[in-house]
């Protein structure tokens, strides 16, 4: 079984962009999605390949949020720190909540992560105490391919010595996770967040879940 990281393991179907946007709005920053989204993507892109592989989860989030605050013109360091801290607290809580499920899955399956990340995903997983559950952790920056590029999925499958049909991918993004897994003929499960009211999976028979705990009924 292969998992996405951001928005899948560290949150229930909510990508980093949407979570950070909500936190700024909760702090009273009157920014629209139309303005916020390109600022976030620029900050996110600037992180790729520029941070040390030893950067912790906290280091990573604080650098990202600091860059986003600068782009938004937020000059209150305490506000920036609150956004980063809340994001980290929520993310770590979700990662810890995954532990019992991952433990059960690991008794039956070999597990892996395939994520568009910054080059330090192995360190982030180790910080969360989850690295022992995963046979392979594939970080897009480390392998030079990003989802939905088939190469990143094939890299993980090669490490596991599995054909695509013998693996299942779980992720929250239709264009990156589901389309990427479909592109290599890998079965896929779509984790959707609270904002998706009428899910339309990319393949008619794709399982759709609102919580990773629902994998128990599908796979255990």
Buried (B, 14 or more C-beta within 10 A) or exposed (E): BBBBBBBBBBBBBBBBBBBBBBBBBEBEBEBEEEEBBEBBEEBBEBBBEEBEEEBBBBBBBBBBBBBBBEBBEBEEEEBBBBBBBBBBEBBBEBBEBBEEBBEBBBEEBBBBBBBBBBBBBBBBBBBBEBBEBBBBBBBBBBBEBBBBBBBBBBBBBEBBEBEBEEBBBBBBBBEBBBBBBBBBEBBBBBBBBEEBEEEEBBEEEBBEBBEBEBBEEEBE
